[in-house]
Amino acid sequence: MTEQKKLEVNYLDKEDIELIHRIVSDQWKEDGEPIPPFSTANDNNLDALIKLPRSDYFGEEQYPTLESKAAIIFYTLNKKHLFLNGNKRLSVACLIVFLFINHKRLQTKENEMTVKALELAKTTHHHNFEEIKTDLENWIRERLVEHILPIK
C-alpha cells in the first residue's frame, strides 16, 4: 500500500485576516459602504475561519485538497457574517490571498468572483451544505492555475 503524501499548505492566521480586512476596508471606505472595524469581528466565526481549513476528524482531514480548503474559507467568510457589512468582499479577498500564498490563482472572467460571492450569499439554510461545498470546490478547481512569482 502506498502512503499518501500530506498536502503542504500555507494557511491564513488572524494577523493575515486583519491585514486583508484593513486593505479591503481602506479601498472601500470612499464608496459609501464601509466595513466595520476588525475589532467588531464575531470571535467565534473568526476562530472557525482560521481552524476549519485545518480541521480533521479522527485523523482524516475534513478539507483534504487545496480547493476544499479554499472553498471553506470563501464559504465561512461569506455566510458566517464575521462583520455587519463587507463579508462578501472579504470572502473574495481572503480566497485570492489564500490561493496566492499557496502559489495558485483563479483564472476568471471580469466580475466572476463578485458574481460567485453574491450567488453564495443568496443561498439559504434550505440549501444543502454538501452541494454548495462541492459546487464551490468544482468552481475553484476549474479555474485554478499556477501562480509563479517572477525571480528578480
C-alpha positions in Angstrom: 0.0 0.0 0.0 1.4 3.4 -0.9 1.4 6.2 1.7 -0.3 9.4 0.5 1.8 12.4 0.9 0.2 15.1 3.0 -0.6 18.4 1.2 1.7 21.2 2.4 -0.4 24.3 2.8 0.1 27.8 3.9 -2.8 29.0 6.0 -4.3 32.3 6.9 -4.0 33.3 10.5 -5.7 36.1 12.5 -3.0 38.6 11.6 -3.3 37.8 7.9 -7.1 38.3 8.0 -6.7 41.5 9.9 -4.3 42.9 7.3 -6.6 41.8 4.5 -9.5 43.4 6.3 -7.5 46.7 6.7 -6.6 46.8 2.9 -10.2 46.0 1.8 -11.6 48.5 4.3 -9.3 51.2 3.1 -10.2 50.6 -0.5 -14.0 50.6 0.1 -14.0 53.5 2.6 -14.8 56.1 0.0 -17.5 54.1 -1.7 -20.1 54.6 0.9 -20.2 51.0 2.1 -17.7 51.0 4.9 -16.6 47.7 6.5 -16.8 47.8 10.4 -13.5 47.8 12.3 -11.7 44.5 12.7 -12.3 44.7 16.5 -16.0 44.1 15.8 -15.5 40.7 14.3 -17.5 37.8 15.7 -14.8 36.0 17.5 -16.4 32.5 17.2 -16.8 32.9 13.4 -13.2 34.3 13.1 -12.0 31.3 15.1 -13.9 29.0 12.7 -12.4 30.7 9.7 -8.9 30.1 10.9 -9.5 26.5 12.1 -11.9 24.9 9.6 -9.4 24.6 6.7 -7.0 22.7 9.0 -9.6 20.6 10.8 -9.6 16.8 10.9 -12.0 14.2 12.2 -10.4 11.1 13.7 -7.2 11.8 11.8 -8.9 12.4 8.5 -8.7 15.9 7.1 -12.2 17.4 6.6 -10.9 19.5 3.7 -8.0 17.5 2.2 -7.5 19.4 -1.0 -6.4 23.0 -1.7 -9.7 23.5 -3.5 -11.7 22.3 -0.5 -9.7 24.4 1.9 -10.2 27.5 -0.3 -13.9 26.7 -0.6 -14.5 26.6 3.1 -12.6 29.9 3.6 -14.8 31.5 0.9 -17.9 29.9 2.4 -17.2 30.8 6.0 -16.4 34.4 5.4 -19.4 34.8 3.1 -22.0 33.0 5.1 -20.9 33.3 8.8 -21.0 37.1 8.9 -17.9 38.0 10.7 -18.8 41.6 10.3 -22.1 43.6 9.9 -21.0 44.6 6.4 -18.3 43.6 3.8 -18.3 39.8 4.3 -18.7 39.1 0.5 -15.9 41.5 -0.4 -13.7 40.0 2.4 -14.5 36.4 1.2 -13.2 37.2 -2.3 -10.1 38.9 -0.9 -9.3 36.1 1.5 -9.8 33.5 -1.2 -7.4 35.3 -3.5 -4.8 35.7 -0.8 -5.1 32.1 0.4 -4.5 30.8 -3.1 -1.7 33.3 -3.7 0.3 32.2 -0.6 -0.1 28.7 -2.0 1.3 29.7 -5.4 -2.1 29.5 -7.1 -4.7 31.9 -8.5 -8.1 31.8 -10.2 -8.3 32.5 -13.8 -11.7 34.1 -14.0 -13.7 36.5 -16.2 -14.2 40.1 -15.1 -16.5 40.2 -12.1 -16.9 36.4 -12.0 -15.7 36.3 -8.3 -18.1 39.0 -7.3 -21.0 37.2 -9.0 -20.0 33.9 -7.2 -19.9 35.7 -3.9 -23.3 37.3 -4.4 -24.7 33.9 -5.6 -23.3 32.2 -2.5 -24.7 34.9 -0.2 -28.2 34.3 -1.6 -28.2 30.6 -0.6 -30.3 29.9 2.5 -30.3 27.3 5.2 -32.6 25.3 3.0 -29.7 24.7 0.6 -27.6 21.6 1.2 -24.2 22.5 2.6 -22.5 19.5 0.9 -23.9 20.5 -2.5 -22.8 24.1 -2.0 -19.3 23.0 -0.9 -19.0 20.6 -3.9 -20.1 23.4 -6.2 -17.5 25.8 -4.8 -14.7 23.2 -4.9 -15.5 22.4 -8.6 -15.8 26.1 -9.5 -12.3 26.7 -7.9 -10.8 23.6 -9.4 -11.9 24.5 -12.9 -10.3 28.0 -12.6 -7.2 27.1 -10.6 -3.8 27.8 -12.2 -0.2 28.0 -11.0 0.9 31.4 -9.9 4.7 31.6 -10.0 6.3 34.8 -8.8 8.9 36.3 -11.1 12.5 36.0 -9.9 14.3 39.3 -9.7 
